[in-house]
Amino acid sequence: MTTDRTNGSLYTKIENRIASVEFGHPASNSFVSELLARLAKEFDQLGKNDEVSVIVLKSEGERAFCAGASFDELVAVSNLEEGKQFFSGFANVINAMRKCPKPIIGRVQGKSVGGGVGLASACDYVHATEQAAIKLSEISIGIGPFVIAPAVERKMGKAALAELTLYPTEWKNAYWAKEQGLYAKVYDSISEMDKELDIHLQKLATYNPEALAEMKKALWEGTEHWDDLLLERAEASGRLALSPNTKKALEKFKK
């Protein structure tokens, strides 16, 4: 069952020290700004919750994991402030995931585009199915994945980032993504993935929370400047969204 709410849905369930965070949106689990703000706040709150040792991030349904940011909102951007605010959405979520002291395990059941790839990259460990292809299509519409690029590069390396961004119409399959380091494991089916994911989460939940927090800090060492960096990238992206080339490219997508 998937949501039909235009602002999307976000549900959290905490059980046996495992917090399951599930987001959804009728447009292929894309993110409107309000939903991104809610997700960033949720990671912040879970990071402070002593009843939680590990977080699993998932999306609704059995098809797309995440289609990135709302295309309707992008098309509607009309000035620099709106542009910065729009692109700050994923910046705030990635920074919230980075600073959350609990390990975040991704469950990726299907395709990801743009910000969805950034979301997977910001997870500390990712289980995925063979349907979980990825694509960074931003350059093809006159902008770029500048906000999520640091997270993608940290996980997959600069060469993989270049390959994704400079061939923006090509899907890369889940096994390619695993080879580059985005996914830890790839499964034939959702049921197979969920079985292994549950075993993994149950084990993580029994480990020393202090050790997990220290490991999380070590994994993200060297990213302390991202609070400023990602917002600078959001501002630059906002400027590009207003450029004549981008506006022309977006015209064909207007309803």
Buried (B, 14 or more C-beta within 10 A) or exposed (E): EBBEEEEBBBEBEBEEBBBBBBBBBBBBBBBBBBBBBBBBBBBBBBBEBEEBBBBBBBBBBEEBBBBBBBBBBBBEBEEEEBBBBBBBBBBBBBBBBBBBBBBBBBBBBBBBBBBBBBBBBBBBBBBBBBBBBBBBBBBEBBBBBBBBBBBBBBBBEEEBBEBBBEBBEEEBBBBBBBBBBBBBBBBEEBEBBBEEBEEBBEEBBEBEBEEBBEBBEEEBEEBEEBBEBBBBBBBBBBBBBBEEEBBEBBEEEEE
